[in-house]
Amino acid sequence: MLFLSHRQRVQGIKSYLRESRMSTPSSQSSIEDANNHSFWMPGNYHPTVKRTEDAFQACNDIVACFQERARVERQYAQQLSEWSNKWTPVVDSSRFCRCISPTTAHDLLFVDETCERVVPSGPLYGSLLKAWQCFMSSADRLASLHASICRSLVSEDGDRVRTWQKDTFHKKLFGGFKESQDIETGFTRAQKPWAKRLKKLDKARRAYHKVSRKEQAAREREVHAHGNPDVSIDKQKRLQEERELAQQEAEKVRGRYEKVLEEVNRYAPRYMEEMESIFDQSQDEERKRIVFLKQAFLSVHKHLDITNNETVRAVYNELHNTVTAIDEHEDLRWWKNTHGPGMPTDWPHFQEWMPEKKNKKEKKEVEKKATIERSVIIGGVRVRAMYDYVGQETDELSFKAGEEFLKIEEEDDQGWCRGMKDDGCEGLYPANYVEAV
């Protein structure tokens, strides 16, 4: 069977979602880019709709192509006739003779109706003359054959494609075709509730990410105020309350986000079923077109394949093998994997918010201006990591969330601090990834 069962599709989607969740940040952008072009995303069914419209133009191109080939056949037939008409009088001039009475049986080979016996007076005579004449008669027969090929390509093959095109495609009053509009209407109707849910999901996701940024900002203000003698106790308490309120709001919005996501995932199987139903209708029509054009190409080949010459036969056998190798199943499978349901997609899933990492100065620049841009902390300040961080360069620290170490230099104007782990490992890290202990 060409298409996968529902269970196989669901299992494939689950496997793909697991791989998507395990993907690294560097690969996330490529996944999202592929997702934007997936058949399942709103509006991405247009290539399939356009395929139906392009099929009509393809019929026009096929007819025009072989009409031009028919003109080549007609011109070749005319050139053969012109060549024969030009040289036949020259060949016939070799038959001019003088009349005498036939005396031998050999003379009877040259008897004309007006002569009792003839003697050839041209450069060629006898069997050699008949062979030369045979070239002319062969040219006349070939001209007739190529003229019949011309008529077959136009009246038989061309009319056959035109008739099928007329019966298959029905133009609408204001442009377009009924067949493509029916498919587009079906896709639009199937995607309307899905697009509405995706829009709601995107709104919930953006709201959650917004309150997460607010919570992070409140947390950073609280961390900076903690232990600062210039900040009053009341202000520290107020900052703590702001952070707690922001945290509560983030949890509340997160719950709404997860609820909307659950609703979208619950509706996905129905959406898939409706979309594939419309897609299968388009595939059925495309299958009929492929099968018909395969037969049309075989008919054209039959009319063109007229020679028994070994070299030409090899050419036509190769053409015949190529035409007979047309496989509608392989063609449909390829369309499906590229524009249809076989394309990979990143189904909606929860996307955790991560703080943005500021750009770090070049290592040499940092070392050169360290005494100006940073102040060394005598003894260091104990800090705790709030997030996992993997150093991107050799002069950066890597740590896990909850890990504690010493901050030995204050934050520079690029948002980086210098820290030292208990094992003596020293390096730079983003200031907003830690909090004071």
Beta strands, then each sheet from edge to edge (+ up, - down):
strand 1: 97-100
strand 2: 117-120
strand 3: 376-385
strand 4: 404-409
strand 5: 416-420
strand 6: 426-430
strand 7: 434-436
sheet 1: 1+ 2-
sheet 2: 6+ 5- 4+ 3- 7+
end
